[in-house]
Amino acid sequence: MAYQYNRPAAYLPDPEQGPFVVPMHTLSLPAHWEELLLRLHHGGMTEGQAERRRRVPTAAVNQLMRATAPDIVTVDSTARFGSENPWLYCQDAYPAAVTNLYIATWLKSLPRDADDPETTALLMNCFRDLDTAALIWRPGKIDLLEQELSPGGTALPAPHVYRLLPDVLAERIARQAPYEHDGRQLSFRQVAGRTGARGQGSGGAELMSNLIEYVPRRRGGGDGKPSYYAATLRVTVRTVPFSPVPRVHVAAGVRRFVTGKVYMPYGKGVSAYLLPDDSLVHDGPRPQRFAVAMLEWKNGTTDWRQGGAEGMLARISALDALPSPDRLVKEADHWIHGRDGIQIAIGHQAAMGRHTIGSGLMPSERRRLIEWVERAMAPEFVPVPKLERSAYARPPKKQLKNLPSMPKDMEKKDPEDLAALLDERERSAAHNARILRARLAEALEGADLTAVVLHQTDAIRDQMIAAAETGLGLAGHRRLQGPDTWVWETEELTVRLHAQPLGRLGAPLGGDSVPRRGQEHDKAIEERRTDVARTLADLREAVPGVRLAFVELDGLDAFRHAKRRSDPKHAIRLGCADAGLVTQFIRPPDPDVEADEAIADAGLRAAAAWSDGLRQTGVRLVPQHTLGDALIPANLNQVAFHLVERRLDGPTGKQQFTPIAVLLRPGAKCVLGKSADMHEWVPYPELLKSLTGRVEGRKNSAEQSALTAAFVKKTLAQLRSTPTLVLVHAQDVRKRWPWLRNDGLERDRLGLDGGPTQRIGLYGKQLRIVRIADGSRDETAECWAEAEETRPELKGQQRGGIASGLWRPGVRGDSDRVFYSTTGKSGSQTKLTNDDAKLTSHTNASGKNAYRPTVNAWNPNLLELTVACLQPGDDAEAWAAFVHQQRFSEDYRAGREGLALPLILHLARLADAYALPHELEDVLDPEPQATAASDQGLSAQLTFDFDLDDGEEE
């Protein structure tokens, strides 16, 4: 029996409770300060420099206060001089002497040379004219539910609500009795300053538990090195399109901490969580929250981001209590239990390598923790009603057969039953292979499937050959076997695989020394790019028709810290594109595990890598919906818009902004795509290769928005005469397409160019638009199914399940245009159970120990499907069901359980891996290939899938 309900961790204001008003002290930025501070800031600048810096910088002092004055409730980074919106909020007036100290420290940071005599005089005059003694913390009452409505009927909470409401609720959570399960208690404290960690506009509050220590057992016996982690809770205010009621989301997770040396990511901060015995500021109150300071490694040194010995931290005497950054990053766990009056824990990041503790929480433990939280939210907030399963519950039509699973106790199986099972598996696999070969042959239009494996180890070469043979059912069809070339001939097509050592092409850029940023790094990329392009051009003469390269290369663990500039991966991808090839990377076998285990893991990764490359040759296993032509028009185009971007801190050190569209067109032989500078649709691989090597002039946000709007208009005009569904990922595109924001959406009206919205019919009588939002930045709530729904004997035990399906919200008065999509547990995590616990010991329903802190947990991402624009007579729920079914693409390993996004958006997002802006004067001209075809008769090319969960190795 399937779950009929899904429980989101979201809460609504209880209308019976009335307004939610709390007392609070506030401090605003006086209007007359702006001119005085700008004059100080512009001291020593040229007229042109001053013109470019028209605002007083507040980011540094805001960050400083978050790190050292954690009991200031919140700092509003959007506050302006003379605005009615306060700058600082606090439950009790902060000491005037401490406030003045922050102001004085801020002033000294504004001029370029604070020690210059003229600047010193200007500084003293400025401090006198500001009259900081007149700053007054004003008591008042703040409405935490203040809001308006957008033209589309969506709640618009006042800006302060996003910051203050979560903080007030977080304080309540921290005050209640500790979370307790199975005899273990966890106490939570608020974490100061995390409003800025997830985007200034998003607000939010965070809590963190006391640290948990886990001591693993070594294989040979004895205790291993302790690892440390903590439970986290995030509280955010969010809105739902077309709903007049805001809601509060609660998310639970795990934060892991570094032991030993800290591997600092270049140019990026690492969070240090501080809990001092006394205030970090002289005369300040003793903090009750964790403070967060940022460490960063830059230009060969590690320092506090807020300023080292000569910076802002030193000026407020905070360094009296803090160890030197150099020592802290060498022995991070030295202060983890508290030392010298302060406890410090350094947050672990994925870029630092593996951690003993796994990420995330499974649904039962998540449910227990969040249900403990919701006690503190009553009575003002009540749980959102459970999501109800949609009437359109069927999965898409099957195109491939499921292989029967093999029993764990095969030796106990009846021989006849086992033989029958093996025969069924063989017949199903052969059926699937015939379908894939037939589709592939159709897509290649008679050409052979030819690929090259550039390997570093014989093991990966052999595993790739085995993956090719298994993936297409080629056993018995081998016609040539090594030493460098393998050929299989079937009735449908010929498959050729050529293998050769990667050799010098895989060496670190710069050789023994890491190239410096700028010209030296550019030169190293250029040399390797050219070398790869020439080598592969020579290879194409010996092996005609090669379009896909599988490259065995060390992953990110080998290129941590500054060594990331020596990573040759991006130069190899550029060189392959110059030679007309697309690329799929795979890591070597793991040297740190047993040989048999490493080979088995390499085999799984090789199979995934081969499937990714094969799928992108043009095989179109688009999920086939079950809704019928009466609800969904036949011959429906699917279009996804996506913004391909790189920042200056990207792999090539250059910027890129390229709007693209990806198209699934009925009858076309492969996936199509185009960028803003293309006039016609081209095969998807051609789109990917066109994204490499672009170095574009910098565009401001207005120019980027105008380019995006023009591209969308032009693309929609080309598709005006045919049924078309547009899918857009909100978190990706709305920053340059503001209509996609919650407050911009209006039912059946489309907005472009920042102008007024217009009826969707003006853009086409057969156009529909669905906007998708995921759980990033807690935009959608976490969720679980209540296990007692299907197992009544678990009632009262707070057990959680995972429910896949399409869901209708149950909030009264909400629009009928918003639905939710979830998928089942990943097939790669077969050893996980819903009862696995990480925070405390736990016994599962079978009476077995379920305490497993080292495993990576998994929870479904609740996708929000907003059916924004429809045509008269359309059924919104049916269109949401169509989009939901597009998450289940059978040729993806994860597709059978469900992709993170619908297939067309998944393909659009994968194009990011080819955004590698890099100038090269003489780009190699690859051998002639099929030209960019028109919409009919398109030639299929080879490409690959970059999804890290589906084989792409980073």
LINDAFEN-V590892 format. One record per backbone hydrogen bond with DSSP energy under -0.5 kcal/mol. CO is the residue of the C=O (numbers start at 0). NH is the residue of the N-H. If there is no record, write none. Layout:
[[CO	NH] [CO	NH]]
This chain:
[[3	388] [5	7] [5	386] [6	783] [7	9] [8	249] [9	383] [10	247] [11	381] [12	14] [13	16] [14	17] [18	20] [19	143] [21	141] [23	139] [24	89] [25	137] [26	86] [26	87] [27	29] [28	81] [29	32] [30	33] [31	35] [32	36] [33	37] [34	38] [35	39] [36	40] [37	41] [39	42] [41	44] [42	111] [45	49] [46	50] [47	51] [48	52] [49	52] [51	53] [57	61] [58	62] [59	63] [60	64] [61	65] [62	66] [63	67] [64	68] [65	291] [67	279] [68	71] [70	72] [73	75] [73	88] [74	76] [75	78] [79	82] [86	75] [87	26] [88	72] [88	73] [89	24] [94	98] [95	99] [96	100] [97	101] [98	102] [99	103] [100	104] [101	105] [102	106] [103	107] [104	108] [105	108] [105	109] [106	109] [106	110] [112	115] [115	119] [116	120] [117	121] [118	122] [119	123] [120	124] [121	125] [122	126] [123	127] [124	128] [125	129] [126	130] [126	131] [127	130] [130	133] [131	134] [135	137] [136	138] [137	25] [139	23] [141	21] [141	143] [142	145] [145	157] [147	155] [149	152] [153	149] [155	147] [157	160] [157	161] [158	161] [158	162] [159	162] [159	163] [160	164] [160	165] [161	203] [162	166] [163	167] [164	168] [165	169] [166	170] [167	171] [168	172] [169	173] [170	174] [171	175] [178	185] [180	183] [183	180] [185	178] [186	209] [188	207] [189	191] [189	289] [190	193] [190	205] [192	195] [193	197] [195	198] [198	201] [198	202] [204	234] [205	190] [206	232] [207	188] [211	228] [213	215] [213	226] [215	223] [217	220] [221	217] [224	215] [226	213] [227	256] [228	211] [229	254] [230	208] [231	252] [232	206] [233	250] [234	204] [235	248] [237	246] [239	242] [242	154] [245	12] [246	237] [247	10] [248	235] [250	233] [252	231] [254	229] [255	347] [256	227] [259	331] [260	262] [261	263] [264	267] [264	296] [267	296] [269	294] [270	272] [270	346] [271	273] [271	292] [272	344] [273	290] [274	342] [280	283] [289	191] [290	273] [292	271] [293	304] [294	269] [295	297] [295	302] [296	266] [297	300] [300	297] [302	295] [303	306] [305	311] [305	312] [307	310] [307	313] [310	314] [311	315] [312	315] [312	317] [312	318] [313	316] [315	281] [316	319] [317	320] [323	327] [324	328] [325	329] [326	329] [326	330] [328	261] [330	333] [331	334] [332	335] [334	337] [334	343] [338	341] [340	276] [340	277] [341	338] [342	274] [344	272] [344	346] [345	257] [348	351] [349	352] [358	856] [361	365] [362	366] [363	367] [364	368] [365	369] [366	370] [367	371] [368	372] [369	373] [371	374] [372	375] [373	376] [373	377] [374	377] [376	380] [379	13] [381	11] [386	5] [387	807] [390	392] [396	623] [406	409] [407	409] [408	411] [409	412] [413	417] [414	418] [415	419] [416	420] [417	421] [418	422] [419	423] [420	424] [421	425] [422	426] [423	427] [424	428] [425	429] [426	430] [427	431] [428	432] [429	433] [430	434] [431	435] [432	436] [433	437] [434	438] [435	439] [436	440] [437	441] [438	442] [439	443] [440	444] [440	445] [441	444] [442	939] [443	446] [447	449] [448	495] [449	546] [449	547] [450	497] [451	453] [451	549] [452	454] [452	499] [453	551] [454	501] [456	460] [457	461] [458	462] [459	463] [460	464] [461	465] [462	466] [463	467] [464	468] [465	469] [466	470] [467	471] [468	473] [468	474] [469	472] [473	476] [476	488] [479	486] [483	498] [484	481] [485	496] [486	478] [486	479] [487	489] [487	494] [492	489] [493	448] [494	487] [495	450] [496	485] [497	452] [499	454] [501	504] [502	505] [503	506] [507	510] [509	512] [515	520] [517	521] [518	522] [519	523] [520	524] [521	525] [522	526] [523	527] [524	528] [525	529] [526	530] [527	531] [528	532] [529	533] [530	534] [531	535] [532	536] [533	537] [534	538] [535	539] [536	540] [537	541] [538	542] [542	545] [546	581] [547	451] [548	550] [548	583] [549	453] [549	551] [550	552] [550	585] [554	557] [555	558] [556	559] [559	562] [560	563] [561	564] [562	565] [563	566] [565	508] [567	571] [568	572] [569	573] [570	574] [571	575] [572	576] [573	577] [574	578] [575	580] [576	579] [577	925] [581	548] [583	550] [584	952] [585	552] [589	592] [593	597] [594	598] [595	599] [596	600] [597	601] [598	602] [599	603] [600	604] [601	605] [602	606] [603	607] [604	608] [605	609] [606	610] [607	611] [608	612] [609	613] [610	614] [611	615] [612	942] [613	616] [613	618] [614	617] [618	620] [619	621] [622	624] [623	396] [627	630] [627	631] [636	724] [637	663] [638	726] [639	661] [640	728] [641	643] [641	659] [642	644] [643	657] [645	655] [646	649] [649	652] [654	695] [655	645] [657	643] [658	675] [659	641] [660	673] [661	639] [662	664] [662	671] [663	637] [663	665] [664	667] [670	683] [671	662] [672	681] [673	660] [674	677] [681	672] [682	685] [682	686] [683	687] [684	688] [685	689] [686	690] [687	690] [688	691] [690	693] [690	915] [693	695] [699	703] [700	704] [701	705] [702	706] [703	707] [704	708] [705	709] [706	710] [707	711] [708	712] [709	713] [710	714] [711	715] [712	716] [713	717] [714	718] [716	719] [718	721] [722	636] [723	725] [723	767] [724	638] [725	769] [726	640] [727	729] [727	771] [728	731] [728	732] [729	733] [732	735] [732	736] [736	739] [737	740] [740	743] [740	744] [745	748] [747	759] [748	745] [749	757] [751	754] [757	749] [758	761] [759	762] [760	763] [763	766] [765	723] [767	725] [768	867] [768	868] [769	727] [770	865] [771	729] [772	863] [774	777] [775	778] [781	8] [783	6] [784	786] [784	800] [785	788] [786	789] [786	790] [790	793] [791	794] [793	796] [798	786] [800	784] [801	803] [804	821] [805	389] [806	819] [807	387] [810	813] [816	866] [817	808] [818	864] [819	806] [820	862] [821	804] [825	828] [828	831] [832	835] [833	363] [835	361] [836	851] [841	849] [843	846] [847	843] [849	836] [849	851] [851	854] [852	357] [854	856] [859	861] [860	862] [862	820] [862	864] [863	772] [863	865] [864	818] [864	866] [865	770] [865	867] [867	747] [868	768] [870	873] [873	875] [874	878] [875	879] [876	880] [877	881] [878	882] [879	883] [880	884] [881	885] [883	886] [884	887] [885	902] [886	888] [886	898] [887	889] [888	891] [891	895] [893	896] [893	897] [896	823] [901	904] [901	905] [902	906] [903	907] [904	908] [905	909] [906	910] [907	910] [908	911] [909	912] [910	913] [911	914] [913	915] [915	692] [920	922] [923	925] [946	949] [946	951] [947	950] [951	953] [953	555]]
